[in-house]
Amino acid sequence: MNESNKASPSFISNDIKIEGHINSTGTILISGQVVGNVTAKSLTLESTGLINGNVKADETELMGTQKGNVKSRRLSLLIGSKLRGNVNCEELIAEHGCDITGKIVTSKRT
C-alpha cells in the first residue's frame, strides 16, 4: 500500500464526550470520553481517555480507563491503565502498574 492510500487515524480529543457507538475500519485514538461501544481495526485509549462500553478491535492499547469488556487479537495494558471488564484476546501484554478487574481468557487460534 502506498502512502496516498493510508487513512489518517480518527482522533477524539480530551475535550470531547461522545454518547453513542463508534465503528471504524481504521485507527482510533481516544483522549476524551466515549459512552458506548467502540469497534475499530486499531484502538488507542490515551491516559486521559475513558470508554464506558465494550471494545472490539484487532489491536488495542489501553493507557486510560476502560469500563466494559474487551475483545481483541492483541491487547496491551500499559502502566496507569484501568480495566473493569472481561477480556478475550489471543495475545495479552500487561505492564507493571496496570489495574485489571475481570475475567481474562487468552487463546491462540490454530
N, C-alpha and C positions, 0 to 999 in steps of 0.2 A: 504494500500500500504506500503510495507516495504522500508527501506532506499535505498536499491540497485536498486529499480525501479524508483526512483525520478531523473528526469533530472536536471542537473545544469542549472542555468539561462544563457542566452546569454548576453554578455556584449560588448557594443560599447564604447570604452574609449574616453576621451576628445580630443585625437589627431587624431581621425578618422572621415572622412567625407564620407558618403555613398550616392551615387546618384542612386536611384532605389527603388523599393518597397521591403518591408520586410514582410514575412509571417512566423509565428511561432505558433506551437501548445502549446508552453510553455511560460516561463517568459523571458522578455527582459528588460535589464537595459541600458539606453542610457545616456551617459555623453558627447558624441560627437554630430555630426550633421548628420541628415538624410534629404535628399531632395527626397521625395517620400512618399507614403502611408505606414503605419505600421499596421499590423494585428497580434494580439497575444492573448493568454489567459490572460496574465497579463503584463502590461507595466508600468515601472517607468522611468520618464524623470527627470534626476538629474538636479541640479541648473545650471550646465554648459552646459546642453543639449539643442539642438534646433531641432525641427521637422518642416519642411516646407512641409506639406502634411496632408492628413486625417488620423485619428486614429480610429481603431475599436478593442476593447478589452473587455473582461468580467470585468476586474478590471484595472483602470487607475489611476496612481498617478503622478501629474504634479508638478514639482518644477522649471522647466526651462521654455523655450519659445516654444509654440505650435502655428503655423500659419496654420490653417486648421480646418476642422470640426472634432468633437469627437463624436463617438457613443460607449457607454459603459454602462454596467449594473450598475457599481458603479464608480463614478468619484470623485477623491479627488484633489482639487486645494489648494496647500499648500502656505504658505507665500513666497512671492517673485516670484511666478509663473505668467506667462503672457500668456493669451489665446486670440487669434484673430481668431474667427470662431464660428460656431453654435454648440450647444451641444444638444445631445439627450441621456438621461440616465434615469434609474429608481431611482437611489439614488445619490444625489449631496452633497458633503461636500466642503465648500468654507471657507478657513481660512481668517481672517482679514489680509489684506495686499496683497491678490492676485489681479490680474488685468485681468478683463474679458471684451471683446468687442464682442458681438454677441447675437444671439437668443438662449434662453435656454428653452428646453422642457423636463420636467420630468414627467414620468408616470410609475406607478407600474402595471405590467402585472398581470391580475387576472385569 
